[in-house]
Amino acid sequence: MALDHPDAVTKAVFIDIVPTYYLYTHVTLDFVQAYYHWFSYLRRTPIPENELLEQNEARARSGRLSPAMAEYMRTNSTFEGVHAMCEDYRAGASIDLEHDEADLDKRIQCPLHILWAQGGAMERLYDVLAIWKERGTNVTGRAMPGGHNMQEGAPDEVLAELRRFLLS
């Protein structure tokens, strides 16, 4: 969206990810082991959808869900919702790669702020900031506490970081 609609996107924040095109064109065993679901969700429907629904039902029955996780489970409790998520992963590994490849000569013009989990898989596997600097003209960022879902693991710190960037 930042590439296709530069007049509409004035700033962007990406959390604990590098560009999908980069990930799929630099696949390593470490990446597959850390993010196996990126590959599992690509399988033909309804195989991953049914597995995810079973897993979500088991988690919900456990009774040990944080309020945020309970909301995730609620929104991922239908076949249609889980199917849409799997279709997003399927597109990321297929047609999105073609679109991304066509845009490799373009750079995101708006300021980008990249946050990644301190000590997490992205930080262990990649130079996150350097990869994003290949895709944008004005890129800042830093590692944050709280894990992959840092917005839940360290909400105050993430909110302060977002405010600092977005309101400046």
Rosetta blueprint (number, residue, H / E / L):
1 M L
2 A L
3 L L
4 D L
5 H L
6 P L
7 D L
8 A L
9 V L
10 T L
11 K L
12 A E
13 V E
14 F E
15 I E
16 D L
17 I L
18 V L
19 P L
20 T H
21 Y H
22 Y H
23 L H
24 Y H
25 T H
26 H L
27 V L
28 T L
29 L H
30 D H
31 F H
32 V H
33 Q H
34 A H
35 Y L
36 Y L
37 H H
38 W H
39 F H
40 S H
41 Y L
42 L L
43 R L
44 R L
45 T L
46 P L
47 I H
48 P H
49 E H
50 N H
51 E H
52 L H
53 L H
54 E H
55 Q H
56 N H
57 E H
58 A H
59 R H
60 A H
61 R H
62 S H
63 G L
64 R L
65 L L
66 S L
67 P H
68 A H
69 M H
70 A H
71 E H
72 Y H
73 M H
74 R H
75 T H
76 N L
77 S L
78 T L
79 F H
80 E H
81 G H
82 V H
83 H H
84 A H
85 M H
86 C H
87 E H
88 D H
89 Y H
90 R H
91 A H
92 G H
93 A L
94 S L
95 I H
96 D H
97 L H
98 E H
99 H H
100 D H
101 E H
102 A H
103 D L
104 L L
105 D L
106 K L
107 R L
108 I E
109 Q L
110 C L
111 P L
112 L E
113 H E
114 I E
115 L E
116 W E
117 A E
118 Q L
119 G L
120 G L
121 A H
122 M H
123 E H
124 R H
125 L H
126 Y L
127 D L
128 V H
129 L H
130 A H
131 I H
132 W H
133 K H
134 E L
135 R L
136 G E
137 T L
138 N L
139 V E
140 T E
141 G E
142 R E
143 A E
144 M E
145 P L
146 G L
147 G L
148 H L
149 N L
150 M H
151 Q H
152 E H
153 G H
154 A L
155 P H
156 D H
157 E H
158 V H
159 L H
160 A H
161 E H
162 L H
163 R H
164 R H
165 F H
166 L H
167 L L
168 S L
